Amino acid sequence: MDSKKILKNIVTLLSGTVVAQAIPILISPILTRIYKPNEIGVYTIFFATVNILAILSSGRLEQAILIPKHKKDSFNVLKLSLFFSLVICTIALFLFIFLKNPIANILGLSSISNWLFLIPITSLFFAAFQTYNYWLNRNDNYVAISKGKVIQGAIMGFIQVTSSIFGALGLVLGRFISVVVSSIYLFFASKKKSPKLLPIRSDVLKNSLKENKDFPLYTMPNAVLNSFSNNLPLYLLENLYSAKITGFYSWSLRIIQGPMGMIIGSIQQVFYREASKKYNDGESLYLITTKTIKQLFLIGILPYTFIYLFAPQIFAFVFGEEWRIAGQYTKYLIPWFFIVFINSPISSLVLILGKQKPYFVYEFLLFICRGLALYLGYRLYNDPSYSIIFYGIVGFIFNLSLLFILIKLSKKTSNLK
């Protein structure tokens, strides 16, 4: 695929993502005035748990959809991913129903314990959304992907603004309904270019699982560990300090990672698709890797620098004086945010090159160091600012190291085939 077509695909994905992300960003000043920091903290923990369960349930098999050369094999992976998600989320549903109080206490979700059953249901639809997202990517249907994201953002924003009377539950319902509707949309949008989903043959699923076993064995644990590691502050800040501190921290992530995340996500999808093609054709991935890094550096350097200089003032002005502390947390985390912005799109090289095993070791060490960083801030200073500063330093060091490792790996790809 030539550079013009690649750019067109990125722009198509980015346009839909911009609209989808613009909605929650535009309503953010409203949300901070109709919801309390502790309610936002509860909501953030809720959906962080949804994300972790969605990754666990799918076995990360949706990421294997782009790899097979033949469409039939790719669709069999889709079936396998959906089957995994349905089984795991059904089991989780019973656990969340019968053990809701212990689970609510562990997660810090006692205020919405009666609604915990929504976690596995939301996870199922979120996993389905991701699975069909990759399938549409495989079929170059980036318009449908963009529309699905817009639908999700619009519905979520409307419900969250109009449901503040329910407290944290209003935020939860907005996310839940938006994920359900958008996943159903992607399913129907993909039907024209998809074989029949039913019947599902067990022998076909077994063969597909055998061919892609590295994803549930290594990629999924990596992804779960990464997600839990990224969300570790949400759980530990809740237990070490308070839900209010969790709310401030989570709002910092939402405001920064939202706008930049839409750029990352769009470039990552196209990079993964194009890098997979080049690798299957025996081409080196060094040029596309370094070019992507340079582009992301140039895109991100000015906005990240500006945010670093003025984050506390921006947060206080836009969201209210109470949220100045969230801006201060943002300032502490900017170096980490920036390096993640640069290396996230090229991290799919781990999957393409089959480096899931060493990457798991990386994720495990990162998880341990992050936990220690958060705890040391509490133990030494009993101050959430120090916990967040130490957490950001660890993230920066690990992600910078990963960036150089990925560049080095991309140089060797011409000799790997």
Secondary structure, DSSP 8 states (H G I E B T S, - for coil): --HHHHHHHHHHHHHHHHHHHHHHHHHHHHHHHHS-HHHHHHHHHHHHHHHHHHHHHHTTGGGGGGS-SSHHHHHHHHHHHHHHHHHHHHHHHHHHHHTHHHHHHHHT-GGGGGGTTHHHHHHHHHHHHHHHHHHHHHTT-HHHHHHHHHHHHHHHHHHHHHTGGGTHHHHHHHHHHHHHHHHHHHHHHHGGGS----S--HHHHHHHHHHTTHIIIIIHHHHHHHHHHHTHHHHHHHHHT-HHHHHHHHHHHHHHHHHHHHHHHHHHHHHHHHHHHHHHTT--SHHHHHHHHHHHHHHHHHHHHHHHHHHHHHHHHHH-GGGHHHHHHHHHHHHHHHHHHHHTGGGGHHHHTT-HHHHHHHHHHHHHHHHHHHHHHHHHH--HHHHHHHHHHHHHHHHHHHHHHHHHHHHTGGGT-
